[in-house]
Amino acid sequence: MDVKALQARLRNFAAARDWQPYHSPKNLAMALMVEAAELQELFQWLTPEESHALTQNAADKERVADEIADVLLYLLQLADLTGVDVEAAVEHKLRKNARKHPARPA
């Protein structure tokens, strides 16, 4: 996945619809949380076993995939608007997590 190209596509998509006035960091963060809640709703009240089995049929898998995509798309737009390099931020965070949570010796 080319993150920067995808962000450009999202920027162009929004511009073609004159959505830029609505795409503030606050609004994108709020929309991101709404989409994350919609993803969570698909798993709400399921047992751990049921949640693992949810995507065994095509319709449920598509619903989960759609919500995951919505979350990612809003996150990428938020990162783009705030000037956060997603790839660099992820690498930095993974290094921080490795220091904070070292692997157990074998």
N, C-alpha and C positions, 0 to 999 in steps of 0.2 A: 504494500500500500504506500503510495506516495502522498504523505501527509500534506505537504505544501501544495501540491496540485489539487488535492481534495478541498483544501481550504480556499483556494482560488475559485474552484467550481461553486462552492457555497457562497462566496462573496458575490460572484457573478449572478447566481440564482437570486439572491436577496436584492441585488441592485436592479435586476430586470423587473422586479415586483415593487420597487420603491419601499423596501422594508427597512432600509438603513436607519431611519429615525427611531424605529422600535428596537433595534439591536444594540442596546446599551449593555454594559457588563451586568448590571442588575437584572435586566429583563432576560438576558440569555441564561444567567445563573438560575433564575426562577423557572424558566422553561425547562432547563436541564433537570431540576428537581422534580418537576411535574412528570417528565418522561421517566425518570428513575422510579417514581411512585407507581406509574403505570406498569413498569416492569415488575416491581415488587408485588403488585396486585395479582399478577398471574400465578405467583407462588404462595400467596397468602393462604393460610389455613391448611396447606398441604403438609403431610408428614414428610420427613426427610426422604423416605423412600419414594413417595409420590412425586416429590419435586425432582428427583433424579429421573423418573420415568416420564415426566411431563412432555418432553420433546420426542417421544417415541412415535407419535403420529405427526403427519405432515402439517396439519392445520395448526396444532399447538406450537410446533417448531417454528412455523412462519410467524405466529404472533410474538413469540419470544424474540426471534430474529429482528422483527420490525421495531420492537421496543429497544433492543440493544443498539440498533442502528440510530434510532432517534436520540438516545443518550449520547452516543459517540459524535453524532453530527452537531448537536448543541455544544458539546465539550470542545470540539475543534473550532467552532465559531467563536466561542468565548476565549480560547487561547489565541486565536488569530487577532481578535479585537484588542486584547490586552498585551499583545506582543510577546507572549510566552512561546518559546520554541518547545513544542511538545516532546520531540525526540530527546533534546538535551535535558529537559525537565525529568523525563522518565529515567534516563541513564543516571542523573544525579540522585534521584530518589532511590533507585535500586541500590546504589553504592551506600547511601545513608542507611537504608534498611539492613544491608549486610553488616555494617558496623554495629548497628543497634541490636540486631538479632543474629549473632554469629551461629553458624551451623554447629550442631553437637558433634563432638569427636566420635569417630566410628569405633 
